[in-house]
Amino acid sequence: MDNYKLKLTSSEIGTLWGEYVNGTMTDVVNRYMVSIIEDEPIKAIFEDAINTFEKQKRQIVLFMQKEGFPIPIGFTESDLFKGKPRLFTDIFCLNYLHIMTLHGLLGHSTSLAVSVRKDLRDFYDSCDNDAKKMYHQTIELLLEKGNFQRDPLFYPAQNPEYISSQDFTDGFFGKGRKLAATEIISISLNLKKSVMAKTLSIAFSQVAQTKEVRKFLTDTEKTADQQIKAFSKIMQADNLPVQKSWETEVTTSTDSPFSEKLMLYHIGFLFQAAQNYHGAGLASSMRTDLVTAYEGTVLKNLMITKKWFDLMVQNKWLEQPPLAPNREEIAQNK
């Protein structure tokens, strides 16, 4: 079968729509950052990221046009206010690109997993390869500059062992065991993403122009900080190092380079994406205190997401994704 002639499924259209909207959001931020970055190697990586997305964006538009779907609005030059003072240091910009590349890797993998048409699978393969290349570049440069914080090191045990006690799941009363390497995977990753969410909330809140947006961003800063403290406490109880903060990588500028729509959407995106990672952490946790921490985090993030949705809709900033046809409405209008 010539599967290039297959109509795109709802899932395939949904992934293209999401890749476009989220990609244009990140692209606007990248374009601002490349305009303020002074370090030439960091600037070069951002220029590569901008060029890479421009290529991907053209292909997404082509896919959707051929299927007769309208091109999403996403984010454009109107969401970027040029010539504004520096809001972030060069090192924060590089860390930002690294974390957003991690999100991109997950997004491309999910898109590939629901795609059937070969041209779409080839496209997401290409996107994944681009993201892996960017992932390696950002890590290498962060290591070179001494700004990449590795996860805690473990010293090897003499022999493999089986779990021999119910105390293995206890994390509240001191009878249980130390954190497992499989649990630290998610804790470390979630800490990095929470630090990013907190730092961006701080930066965006100090440049936000409207009271309601500023209040929401202040709330997300506090929520991210609570989550950082909760998981850091668990790590520190086992004498393990935690992710360093990036607050000092934000300048004191109060002149916004971004639209309110972009800043609010970006924070909402981070909190929604975090639910995937918190869910994975919950699934891999075998200590009761970790399970409780993840459950509380997921519930709090759901509350934040509800407030975010209401605020986005209230301001008519939340773009509607493609919907299934309303058969009753079609029949009534016949």
Sine and cosine of phi, psi and omega as CSV:
sin_phi,cos_phi,sin_psi,cos_psi,sin_omega,cos_omega
0.00,0.00,0.69,-0.73,0.09,-1.00
-0.99,0.15,1.00,-0.02,-0.13,-0.99
-0.96,0.27,-0.03,1.00,0.14,-0.99
-0.92,0.39,-0.37,0.93,-0.03,-1.00
-1.00,0.00,-0.10,1.00,0.06,-1.00
-0.91,0.42,0.63,-0.77,0.11,-0.99
-0.95,0.33,0.57,-0.82,0.04,-1.00
-0.93,0.37,0.67,-0.74,0.03,-1.00
-0.98,0.21,0.15,-0.99,0.03,-1.00
-0.87,0.49,-0.63,0.77,0.01,-1.00
-0.91,0.41,-0.65,0.76,-0.01,-1.00
-0.92,0.39,-0.65,0.76,0.07,-1.00
-0.91,0.41,-0.63,0.78,0.01,-1.00
-0.89,0.46,-0.64,0.76,0.01,-1.00
-0.93,0.38,-0.65,0.76,0.03,-1.00
-0.89,0.46,-0.67,0.74,0.01,-1.00
-0.88,0.48,-0.73,0.68,-0.01,-1.00
-0.91,0.42,-0.66,0.75,0.02,-1.00
-0.88,0.48,-0.62,0.79,-0.02,-1.00
-0.93,0.36,-0.78,0.62,-0.07,-1.00
-0.90,0.44,-0.76,0.64,-0.02,-1.00
-0.93,0.37,-0.57,0.82,0.02,-1.00
-0.92,0.40,-0.67,0.75,0.01,-1.00
-0.93,0.37,-0.53,0.85,0.07,-1.00
-0.88,0.47,-0.78,0.62,-0.01,-1.00
-0.89,0.45,-0.59,0.81,-0.02,-1.00
-0.89,0.46,-0.64,0.77,0.03,-1.00
-0.89,0.46,-0.70,0.71,0.02,-1.00
-0.90,0.44,-0.68,0.73,0.01,-1.00
-0.88,0.48,-0.64,0.77,-0.01,-1.00
-0.92,0.40,-0.59,0.81,0.09,-1.00
-0.92,0.40,-0.73,0.68,-0.07,-1.00
-0.89,0.47,-0.64,0.77,-0.01,-1.00
-0.91,0.41,-0.40,0.92,0.00,-1.00
-0.98,0.20,-0.32,0.95,-0.04,-1.00
-0.94,-0.33,-0.29,0.96,-0.07,-1.00
-0.93,0.37,0.73,-0.68,0.01,-1.00
-0.98,-0.20,-0.46,0.89,0.00,-1.00
-0.95,0.31,0.88,-0.48,-0.12,-0.99
-0.90,0.44,-0.70,0.71,0.04,-1.00
-0.87,0.49,-0.62,0.78,0.03,-1.00
-0.93,0.37,-0.68,0.73,0.02,-1.00
-0.86,0.51,-0.63,0.78,-0.03,-1.00
-0.90,0.44,-0.63,0.78,0.02,-1.00
-0.91,0.41,-0.65,0.76,0.02,-1.00
-0.91,0.41,-0.63,0.78,0.05,-1.00
-0.89,0.46,-0.61,0.79,0.05,-1.00
-0.91,0.42,-0.66,0.75,0.01,-1.00
-0.89,0.45,-0.66,0.75,0.01,-1.00
-0.90,0.43,-0.70,0.71,0.01,-1.00
-0.91,0.42,-0.62,0.79,0.01,-1.00
-0.90,0.43,-0.71,0.70,-0.01,-1.00
-0.93,0.37,-0.57,0.82,0.03,-1.00
-0.85,0.53,-0.66,0.75,0.05,-1.00
-0.91,0.42,-0.71,0.71,0.00,-1.00
-0.91,0.41,-0.64,0.77,-0.02,-1.00
-0.88,0.48,-0.68,0.74,0.01,-1.00
-0.87,0.49,-0.64,0.77,-0.01,-1.00
-0.94,0.35,-0.65,0.76,0.04,-1.00
-0.87,0.49,-0.70,0.71,0.03,-1.00
-0.86,0.51,-0.68,0.74,-0.02,-1.00
-0.90,0.44,-0.70,0.71,0.04,-1.00
-0.84,0.55,-0.75,0.66,-0.10,-1.00
-0.94,0.33,-0.61,0.79,0.03,-1.00
-0.90,0.45,-0.66,0.75,-0.01,-1.00
-0.90,0.44,-0.46,0.89,0.01,-1.00
-1.00,-0.04,-0.06,1.00,0.03,-1.00
0.99,0.15,0.24,0.97,0.03,-1.00
-1.00,0.02,0.61,-0.79,0.05,-1.00
-0.92,0.39,0.58,-0.81,0.03,-1.00
-0.96,0.29,0.76,-0.65,0.02,-1.00
-0.85,0.53,0.41,-0.91,0.07,-1.00
-0.95,0.30,-0.74,0.67,0.01,-1.00
0.85,0.53,-0.69,-0.73,-0.01,-1.00
-0.78,-0.63,0.62,-0.79,-0.12,-0.99
-0.73,-0.68,-0.13,-0.99,0.04,-1.00
-0.86,0.51,-0.40,0.92,0.01,-1.00
-0.93,0.36,-0.29,0.96,0.03,-1.00
-1.00,-0.03,0.00,1.00,0.00,-1.00
-0.88,-0.47,0.84,-0.54,0.02,-1.00
-0.98,-0.19,0.97,-0.25,-0.13,-0.99
-0.96,0.27,0.42,-0.91,0.08,-1.00
0.99,0.17,0.18,0.98,-0.01,-1.00
-0.99,0.14,0.40,-0.92,-0.02,-1.00
-0.89,0.46,0.31,-0.95,0.02,-1.00
-0.89,0.45,0.76,-0.64,0.05,-1.00
-0.96,-0.27,-0.41,0.91,-0.05,-1.00
-0.76,-0.65,0.45,-0.90,0.12,-0.99
-0.98,0.20,0.25,-0.97,0.02,-1.00
-0.87,0.48,-0.65,0.76,-0.04,-1.00
-0.91,0.41,-0.62,0.78,0.06,-1.00
-0.90,0.44,-0.65,0.76,0.01,-1.00
-0.84,0.55,-0.68,0.73,-0.01,-1.00
-0.92,0.40,-0.67,0.74,0.06,-1.00
-0.90,0.44,-0.62,0.78,0.05,-1.00
-0.86,0.51,-0.75,0.66,-0.01,-1.00
-0.88,0.47,-0.61,0.79,0.02,-1.00
-0.90,0.44,-0.74,0.67,-0.02,-1.00
-0.91,0.40,-0.67,0.74,0.00,-1.00
-0.92,0.38,-0.49,0.87,0.09,-1.00
-0.91,0.40,-0.61,0.80,0.09,-1.00
-0.87,0.50,-0.68,0.73,0.06,-1.00
-0.88,0.47,-0.65,0.76,0.01,-1.00
-0.89,0.46,-0.65,0.76,0.02,-1.00
-0.87,0.50,-0.69,0.72,0.03,-1.00
-0.91,0.42,-0.69,0.72,-0.02,-1.00
-0.89,0.45,-0.70,0.72,0.00,-1.00
-0.90,0.43,-0.63,0.77,0.01,-1.00
-0.90,0.44,-0.67,0.74,0.04,-1.00
-0.90,0.44,-0.68,0.73,0.01,-1.00
-0.88,0.47,-0.67,0.74,0.02,-1.00
-0.90,0.44,-0.62,0.78,-0.08,-1.00
-0.91,0.41,-0.42,0.91,-0.02,-1.00
-0.96,-0.27,0.12,0.99,-0.03,-1.00
-0.99,-0.13,0.65,-0.76,0.00,-1.00
-0.92,-0.39,-0.69,0.72,-0.04,-1.00
-0.88,0.47,0.69,-0.72,-0.11,-0.99
-0.89,0.45,-0.64,0.77,-0.02,-1.00
-0.91,0.42,-0.54,0.84,0.03,-1.00
-0.97,0.26,-0.63,0.78,0.06,-1.00
-0.90,0.45,-0.64,0.77,0.04,-1.00
-0.90,0.44,-0.62,0.78,0.01,-1.00
-0.89,0.45,-0.73,0.69,-0.03,-1.00
-0.95,0.32,-0.48,0.88,0.15,-0.99
-0.87,0.50,-0.70,0.71,0.01,-1.00
-0.90,0.44,-0.68,0.73,0.03,-1.00
-0.88,0.48,-0.66,0.75,0.00,-1.00
-0.90,0.43,-0.66,0.75,0.04,-1.00
-0.90,0.44,-0.64,0.77,0.05,-1.00
-0.88,0.47,-0.68,0.74,-0.02,-1.00
-0.93,0.38,-0.63,0.78,0.03,-1.00
-0.90,0.43,-0.64,0.77,0.06,-1.00
-0.88,0.47,-0.69,0.72,0.02,-1.00
-0.91,0.41,-0.62,0.79,0.03,-1.00
-0.86,0.51,-0.74,0.67,0.01,-1.00
-0.89,0.45,-0.66,0.75,-0.03,-1.00
-0.90,0.44,-0.69,0.72,-0.03,-1.00
-0.93,0.38,-0.64,0.77,0.02,-1.00
-0.91,0.42,-0.72,0.69,-0.02,-1.00
-0.86,0.52,-0.68,0.74,-0.03,-1.00
-0.95,0.30,-0.61,0.80,0.07,-1.00
-0.90,0.43,-0.65,0.76,0.06,-1.00
-0.90,0.43,-0.67,0.74,-0.01,-1.00
-0.87,0.49,-0.59,0.81,-0.04,-1.00
-1.00,-0.02,0.04,1.00,0.03,-1.00
0.94,0.34,0.47,0.88,-0.06,-1.00
-0.87,-0.50,0.24,0.97,0.07,-1.00
-0.98,-0.20,0.86,-0.51,0.00,-1.00
-1.00,-0.08,0.91,-0.41,0.01,-1.00
-0.98,0.22,0.36,-0.93,0.04,-1.00
-0.94,0.34,0.29,-0.96,-0.04,-1.00
-0.83,0.56,0.57,-0.82,0.04,-1.00
-1.00,0.02,0.55,-0.83,0.08,-1.00
-0.90,-0.43,0.57,-0.82,0.13,-0.99
-0.99,-0.11,0.69,-0.72,-0.12,-0.99
-0.93,0.36,0.59,-0.80,0.13,-0.99
-0.99,0.15,0.25,-0.97,-0.04,-1.00
-0.95,0.31,-0.63,0.78,-0.09,-1.00
-0.60,-0.80,0.43,-0.90,0.12,-0.99
-0.93,0.36,0.48,-0.88,-0.05,-1.00
-0.66,-0.75,0.37,-0.93,0.14,-0.99
-0.99,-0.10,0.43,-0.90,0.11,-0.99
-0.93,0.37,0.76,-0.65,-0.11,-0.99
-0.85,-0.53,0.04,1.00,-0.06,-1.00
-0.54,-0.84,0.53,-0.85,0.08,-1.00
-0.91,0.42,-0.32,0.95,0.02,-1.00
-0.89,0.45,-0.20,0.98,-0.01,-1.00
-0.86,0.51,-0.50,0.87,-0.04,-1.00
-1.00,-0.01,-0.15,0.99,-0.08,-1.00
-0.99,0.14,0.79,-0.62,0.04,-1.00
-0.77,-0.64,0.10,1.00,-0.09,-1.00
-0.97,-0.24,-0.56,0.83,-0.22,-0.98
-0.93,-0.36,0.23,0.97,0.12,-0.99
0.99,0.16,-0.03,1.00,0.00,-1.00
-1.00,0.03,-0.27,0.96,-0.11,-0.99
-0.98,0.19,-0.28,-0.96,-0.11,-0.99
-0.93,-0.36,0.06,-1.00,0.02,-1.00
-0.97,0.25,0.21,-0.98,-0.01,-1.00
-0.87,0.49,0.62,-0.78,0.06,-1.00
-1.00,0.06,0.46,-0.89,0.01,-1.00
-0.86,0.51,-0.57,0.82,0.00,-1.00
-0.92,0.38,-0.46,0.89,0.04,-1.00
-0.99,0.17,-0.54,0.84,-0.03,-1.00
-0.94,0.35,-0.44,0.90,0.05,-1.00
-0.79,0.62,-0.82,0.58,-0.06,-1.00
-0.95,0.30,-0.62,0.79,0.00,-1.00
-0.87,0.49,-0.74,0.67,-0.02,-1.00
-0.89,0.45,-0.69,0.73,-0.01,-1.00
-0.91,0.42,-0.68,0.74,0.01,-1.00
-0.92,0.39,-0.58,0.82,0.05,-1.00
-0.90,0.44,-0.69,0.73,0.02,-1.00
-0.86,0.50,-0.69,0.72,-0.04,-1.00
-0.95,0.32,-0.56,0.83,0.06,-1.00
-0.93,0.37,-0.61,0.79,0.06,-1.00
-0.89,0.45,-0.64,0.77,0.05,-1.00
-0.90,0.44,-0.72,0.70,-0.01,-1.00
-0.88,0.47,-0.67,0.75,0.01,-1.00
-0.90,0.43,-0.71,0.71,-0.05,-1.00
-0.90,0.43,-0.69,0.72,0.03,-1.00
-0.92,0.40,-0.59,0.81,0.05,-1.00
-0.89,0.46,-0.65,0.76,0.04,-1.00
-0.89,0.46,-0.76,0.65,-0.04,-1.00
-0.89,0.46,-0.73,0.68,-0.05,-1.00
-0.93,0.36,-0.59,0.81,-0.02,-1.00
-0.91,0.41,-0.54,0.84,-0.04,-1.00
-0.99,0.16,-0.22,0.98,0.04,-1.00
-0.93,-0.37,-0.13,0.99,0.00,-1.00
-0.89,0.45,0.63,-0.78,-0.08,-1.00
-0.99,-0.10,-0.47,0.88,-0.05,-1.00
-0.99,-0.16,0.58,-0.82,-0.08,-1.00
-0.89,0.46,-0.67,0.75,-0.07,-1.00
-0.92,0.39,-0.62,0.78,0.03,-1.00
-0.94,0.35,-0.67,0.74,0.00,-1.00
-0.89,0.46,-0.64,0.77,0.03,-1.00
-0.90,0.44,-0.69,0.72,0.01,-1.00
-0.89,0.46,-0.69,0.72,-0.02,-1.00
-0.92,0.39,-0.56,0.83,0.09,-1.00
-0.91,0.42,-0.63,0.78,0.03,-1.00
-0.91,0.42,-0.66,0.75,-0.01,-1.00
-0.93,0.36,-0.52,0.86,0.08,-1.00
-0.88,0.47,-0.72,0.69,-0.01,-1.00
-0.91,0.41,-0.63,0.78,0.01,-1.00
-0.90,0.43,-0.72,0.69,0.03,-1.00
-0.88,0.48,-0.63,0.78,0.00,-1.00
-0.90,0.43,-0.66,0.75,0.04,-1.00
-0.88,0.48,-0.65,0.76,0.00,-1.00
-0.93,0.36,-0.63,0.78,0.06,-1.00
-0.87,0.49,-0.71,0.70,-0.01,-1.00
-0.91,0.41,-0.63,0.78,-0.04,-1.00
-0.90,0.44,-0.73,0.68,-0.04,-1.00
-0.98,0.20,-0.50,0.87,0.07,-1.00
-0.91,0.41,-0.61,0.79,0.02,-1.00
-0.88,0.48,-0.66,0.75,0.01,-1.00
-0.91,0.42,-0.67,0.74,0.02,-1.00
-0.91,0.41,-0.71,0.71,-0.06,-1.00
-0.92,0.39,-0.49,0.87,0.04,-1.00
-0.89,0.46,-0.41,0.91,0.05,-1.00
-0.97,-0.22,0.30,0.95,0.03,-1.00
0.86,0.52,0.65,0.76,0.02,-1.00
-0.94,-0.35,0.63,-0.78,0.00,-1.00
-0.94,0.34,0.47,-0.88,0.00,-1.00
-0.90,-0.44,0.23,-0.97,-0.01,-1.00
-0.89,0.45,0.74,-0.67,0.04,-1.00
-0.96,0.27,0.42,-0.91,-0.02,-1.00
-0.99,0.11,0.31,-0.95,-0.01,-1.00
-0.86,-0.51,0.24,0.97,-0.07,-1.00
-0.85,0.53,-0.58,0.82,-0.05,-1.00
-0.96,0.27,-0.09,1.00,0.06,-1.00
-1.00,0.04,0.06,1.00,0.07,-1.00
-0.97,-0.24,0.76,-0.65,0.00,-1.00
-0.97,0.23,-0.06,-1.00,0.01,-1.00
-0.99,-0.12,0.25,0.97,0.00,-1.00
-0.88,0.47,0.62,-0.78,0.07,-1.00
-0.87,-0.49,0.25,0.97,-0.03,-1.00
-0.97,-0.26,0.94,-0.34,-0.17,-0.99
-0.97,0.25,0.74,-0.67,0.11,-0.99
-1.00,0.00,-0.08,1.00,-0.09,-1.00
-0.81,-0.58,0.41,-0.91,0.09,-1.00
-0.94,0.34,0.39,-0.92,0.06,-1.00
-0.88,0.48,-0.62,0.78,0.01,-1.00
-0.85,0.53,-0.73,0.68,-0.04,-1.00
-0.92,0.40,-0.71,0.70,-0.05,-1.00
-0.89,0.46,-0.69,0.72,-0.02,-1.00
-0.92,0.38,-0.69,0.73,0.01,-1.00
-0.88,0.47,-0.66,0.75,-0.06,-1.00
-0.87,0.49,-0.71,0.70,0.00,-1.00
-0.92,0.40,-0.64,0.77,0.06,-1.00
-0.87,0.49,-0.65,0.76,0.04,-1.00
-0.86,0.51,-0.70,0.71,-0.03,-1.00
-0.90,0.43,-0.66,0.75,-0.01,-1.00
-0.95,0.33,-0.58,0.81,0.05,-1.00
-0.94,0.34,-0.69,0.72,0.02,-1.00
-0.89,0.45,-0.56,0.83,-0.02,-1.00
-0.88,0.47,-0.46,0.89,-0.01,-1.00
-0.88,0.48,-0.57,0.82,0.06,-1.00
-0.87,0.49,-0.70,0.71,-0.06,-1.00
-0.96,0.29,-0.61,0.79,0.05,-1.00
-0.92,0.40,-0.62,0.79,0.04,-1.00
-0.89,0.45,-0.66,0.75,0.04,-1.00
-0.91,0.42,-0.62,0.78,0.03,-1.00
-0.91,0.42,-0.65,0.76,0.03,-1.00
-0.89,0.46,-0.67,0.74,-0.03,-1.00
-0.91,0.41,-0.48,0.88,-0.06,-1.00
-0.99,-0.11,0.02,1.00,-0.06,-1.00
-1.00,0.03,0.71,-0.70,0.03,-1.00
-0.86,-0.51,0.14,0.99,0.07,-1.00
-0.94,-0.34,0.70,-0.71,-0.10,-0.99
-0.88,0.48,-0.58,0.81,-0.02,-1.00
-0.93,0.36,-0.55,0.83,0.05,-1.00
-0.93,0.37,-0.69,0.72,0.02,-1.00
-0.85,0.52,-0.71,0.70,0.01,-1.00
-0.89,0.45,-0.67,0.74,0.01,-1.00
-0.89,0.45,-0.68,0.73,0.01,-1.00
-0.93,0.38,-0.66,0.75,0.01,-1.00
-0.88,0.48,-0.68,0.73,0.03,-1.00
-0.90,0.43,-0.63,0.78,0.01,-1.00
-0.91,0.41,-0.69,0.72,0.01,-1.00
-0.89,0.46,-0.70,0.72,0.00,-1.00
-0.90,0.43,-0.68,0.74,0.02,-1.00
-0.90,0.44,-0.65,0.76,0.01,-1.00
-0.92,0.40,-0.55,0.84,0.07,-1.00
-0.90,0.44,-0.63,0.78,0.04,-1.00
-0.91,0.41,-0.67,0.74,0.03,-1.00
-0.89,0.46,-0.69,0.73,-0.02,-1.00
-0.90,0.44,-0.60,0.80,0.04,-1.00
-0.90,0.44,-0.70,0.71,0.04,-1.00
-0.89,0.46,-0.64,0.77,0.02,-1.00
-0.88,0.47,-0.72,0.69,-0.01,-1.00
-0.86,0.50,-0.73,0.68,-0.02,-1.00
-0.87,0.49,-0.67,0.74,-0.03,-1.00
-0.94,0.35,-0.65,0.76,0.03,-1.00
-0.90,0.44,-0.69,0.72,-0.01,-1.00
-0.92,0.39,-0.67,0.74,0.00,-1.00
-0.84,0.55,-0.60,0.80,-0.02,-1.00
-1.00,-0.07,0.07,1.00,-0.03,-1.00
0.83,0.55,0.71,0.70,0.00,-1.00
-0.95,-0.33,-0.14,0.99,-0.09,-1.00
-0.99,-0.13,0.94,-0.34,-0.04,-1.00
-0.96,0.27,0.65,-0.76,-0.03,-1.00
-1.00,0.07,0.79,-0.61,0.06,-1.00
-0.96,0.29,0.24,-0.97,0.04,-1.00
-0.83,0.55,0.70,-0.72,-0.04,-1.00
-0.94,-0.33,0.44,-0.90,0.13,-0.99
-0.91,0.42,0.54,-0.84,-0.01,-1.00
-0.90,0.44,0.65,-0.76,0.05,-1.00
-1.00,0.03,0.99,-0.13,-0.10,-0.99
-0.91,0.42,-0.60,0.80,0.01,-1.00
-0.90,0.43,-0.68,0.74,0.00,-1.00
-0.91,0.42,-0.64,0.77,0.01,-1.00
-0.89,0.46,-0.68,0.73,-0.01,-1.00
-0.91,0.41,-0.63,0.78,-0.02,-1.00
-0.94,0.35,-0.48,0.88,-0.05,-1.00
-1.00,-0.03,0.08,1.00,-0.04,-1.00
-0.90,0.43,0.00,0.00,0.00,0.00
